[in-house]
Amino acid sequence: MTSGDEADLAAQKAPAASSKRRVVALLALAVGSVLALSAGVAFYITSGFAKTQAAGVEGEKKVQAAAAVYVDLAPAFTVNFQGARGPRFLQIAVEAMTREPSVEELLKQHMPVIRSQLVLLFSSQSSEELATREGKERLMQETLATIQGVLEEKTGTKGVEAVYFTSLVMQ
């Protein structure tokens, strides 16, 4: 090869090497841009979810923070009902649980209607049904539904979350 041929060959290799460097540089820039964009999107999404989750946790804390208010439906209910061996008596002390302090006043206001409905419910029971745990739990659910029904009819809100039998005696 002559020195002229070598110069031509070197001139041809130089643009090819320069062209490869540009492609690599552009490719690196594109990959870097995609990674930066992805990181930005990931940060935005996770920070948005973090705020949503934090708000959800705060909401749960507020719900949990509301203290339970127990309202005694005193005096205890005493009713007679028919048993397998003749007339029987049932005495039940009931407490209603709510987390809304205003419901306590609503329960007191509508206590005559609530007590009347519960007397009807309790006197319709049988000793065989109440002898089992399942029977007592079913009666608790019916008691809750009765109280919620009266409150909803009279005030538009159910208000009561649970009822508890604090005493139950059958004779």
C-alpha positions as CSV (number, residue, x, y, z in Angstrom):
1,M,0.0,0.0,0.0
2,T,1.1,3.4,-0.7
3,S,0.9,6.3,1.7
4,G,-2.0,7.7,-0.3
5,D,-4.0,4.5,0.1
6,E,-3.3,4.4,3.8
7,A,-4.5,8.0,4.1
8,D,-7.8,7.1,2.3
9,L,-8.3,4.0,4.5
10,A,-7.7,6.1,7.6
11,A,-10.1,8.8,6.4
12,Q,-12.8,6.1,5.8
13,K,-12.3,4.5,9.3
14,A,-12.4,7.9,11.1
15,P,-16.0,8.8,10.1
16,A,-17.1,5.2,10.8
17,A,-15.6,5.4,14.3
18,S,-17.0,8.9,14.9
19,S,-20.4,7.7,13.6
20,K,-20.4,4.7,16.0
21,R,-19.6,7.0,18.9
22,R,-22.5,9.3,18.1
23,V,-24.9,6.3,17.9
24,V,-23.6,5.0,21.3
25,A,-23.9,8.5,22.8
26,L,-27.4,8.9,21.5
27,L,-28.4,5.5,22.7
28,A,-26.9,6.2,26.1
29,L,-28.8,9.5,26.2
30,A,-32.1,7.8,25.2
31,V,-31.6,5.1,27.8
32,G,-30.8,7.6,30.5
33,S,-33.8,9.7,29.6
34,V,-36.1,6.7,29.8
35,L,-34.7,5.7,33.2
36,A,-35.0,9.2,34.5
37,L,-38.6,9.4,33.3
38,S,-39.4,6.0,34.8
39,A,-37.9,7.1,38.1
40,G,-40.0,10.3,38.1
41,V,-43.2,8.4,37.3
42,A,-42.5,5.8,40.0
43,F,-41.8,8.5,42.5
44,Y,-45.0,10.4,41.6
45,I,-47.2,7.2,41.8
46,T,-45.7,6.0,45.1
47,S,-45.9,9.4,46.7
48,G,-49.6,9.7,45.6
49,F,-50.3,6.2,47.0
50,A,-48.5,7.1,50.2
51,K,-50.7,10.1,50.7
52,T,-53.8,8.1,50.0
53,Q,-52.7,5.3,52.3
54,A,-51.8,7.9,55.0
55,A,-55.2,9.5,54.7
56,G,-56.8,6.0,54.9
57,V,-54.9,5.2,58.0
58,E,-55.9,8.5,59.6
59,G,-59.5,7.8,58.7
60,E,-59.2,4.4,60.3
61,K,-57.7,5.9,63.4
62,K,-60.6,8.3,63.6
63,V,-63.0,5.5,63.4
64,Q,-61.1,3.5,66.0
65,A,-60.6,6.5,68.1
66,A,-64.4,6.9,68.6
67,A,-65.0,5.4,71.9
68,A,-67.7,2.9,72.4
69,V,-70.7,4.2,74.3
70,Y,-72.8,1.5,76.1
71,V,-76.4,2.3,76.9
72,D,-78.1,0.2,79.5
73,L,-81.7,-0.6,78.6
74,A,-82.6,-0.8,82.3
75,P,-84.5,-2.2,83.9
76,A,-84.0,-5.8,82.9
77,F,-86.7,-7.3,80.7
78,T,-88.8,-9.9,82.5
79,V,-91.3,-11.8,80.3
80,N,-93.2,-15.0,80.5
81,F,-93.2,-17.6,77.6
82,Q,-94.4,-21.1,77.0
83,G,-91.9,-23.9,77.8
84,A,-92.1,-27.6,77.3
85,R,-93.4,-28.1,80.9
86,G,-95.7,-25.1,81.1
87,P,-95.2,-21.3,81.7
88,R,-91.6,-20.1,82.1
89,F,-90.0,-16.8,82.9
90,L,-87.2,-15.1,81.1
91,Q,-85.2,-12.2,82.4
92,I,-82.7,-10.4,80.2
93,A,-80.5,-7.4,80.9
94,V,-79.6,-5.7,77.6
95,E,-77.0,-3.0,76.8
96,A,-76.7,-1.3,73.4
97,M,-73.3,-0.2,72.0
98,T,-72.8,2.8,69.7
99,R,-69.9,5.0,68.8
100,E,-72.0,8.1,68.3
101,P,-72.8,10.0,71.5
102,S,-76.0,11.5,69.9
103,V,-77.4,8.0,69.6
104,E,-77.5,7.6,73.4
105,E,-80.0,10.4,73.6
106,L,-82.0,8.9,70.7
107,L,-82.2,5.6,72.5
108,K,-83.5,7.3,75.7
109,Q,-86.0,9.4,73.7
110,H,-87.4,6.3,72.0
111,M,-87.0,3.9,74.9
112,P,-90.8,3.1,75.3
113,V,-91.1,2.0,71.7
114,I,-87.8,0.0,71.8
115,R,-88.8,-1.7,75.1
116,S,-92.3,-2.6,73.7
117,Q,-90.8,-4.2,70.6
118,L,-88.3,-6.1,72.7
119,V,-90.9,-7.4,75.1
120,L,-92.8,-8.8,72.1
121,L,-89.6,-10.4,70.8
122,F,-88.5,-11.9,74.0
123,S,-91.9,-13.3,74.9
124,S,-92.1,-15.1,71.6
125,Q,-89.0,-17.2,72.4
126,S,-89.0,-20.9,73.4
127,S,-86.9,-22.4,76.1
128,E,-85.6,-25.0,73.7
129,E,-84.2,-22.3,71.4
130,L,-82.6,-20.3,74.2
131,A,-81.0,-23.4,75.7
132,T,-78.3,-23.4,73.1
133,R,-75.6,-20.8,72.5
134,E,-76.7,-20.5,68.9
135,G,-80.2,-19.7,70.0
136,K,-78.9,-16.9,72.3
137,E,-76.7,-15.5,69.6
138,R,-79.7,-15.5,67.2
139,L,-81.8,-13.6,69.8
140,M,-79.0,-11.1,70.2
141,Q,-79.0,-10.5,66.4
142,E,-82.8,-10.2,66.4
143,T,-82.6,-7.8,69.4
144,L,-80.1,-5.6,67.4
145,A,-82.2,-5.7,64.3
146,T,-85.3,-4.7,66.4
147,I,-83.5,-1.7,68.0
148,Q,-82.0,-0.6,64.7
149,G,-85.4,-0.9,63.0
150,V,-87.1,1.3,65.6
151,L,-84.3,3.9,65.5
152,E,-84.3,3.9,61.7
153,E,-88.1,4.4,61.6
154,K,-88.1,7.2,64.2
155,T,-84.8,9.0,63.4
156,G,-83.5,7.8,60.0
157,T,-80.3,6.3,61.5
158,K,-79.6,2.8,62.8
159,G,-77.1,4.1,65.3
160,V,-76.5,1.0,67.3
161,E,-73.7,-1.3,66.3
162,A,-74.2,-4.2,68.8
163,V,-76.2,-5.4,71.7
164,Y,-75.0,-7.4,74.6
165,F,-76.9,-9.5,77.1
166,T,-75.3,-8.8,80.5
167,S,-77.7,-11.1,82.3
168,L,-80.0,-13.9,81.0
169,V,-82.0,-16.0,83.4
170,M,-84.7,-18.6,82.5
171,Q,-86.9,-20.3,85.1
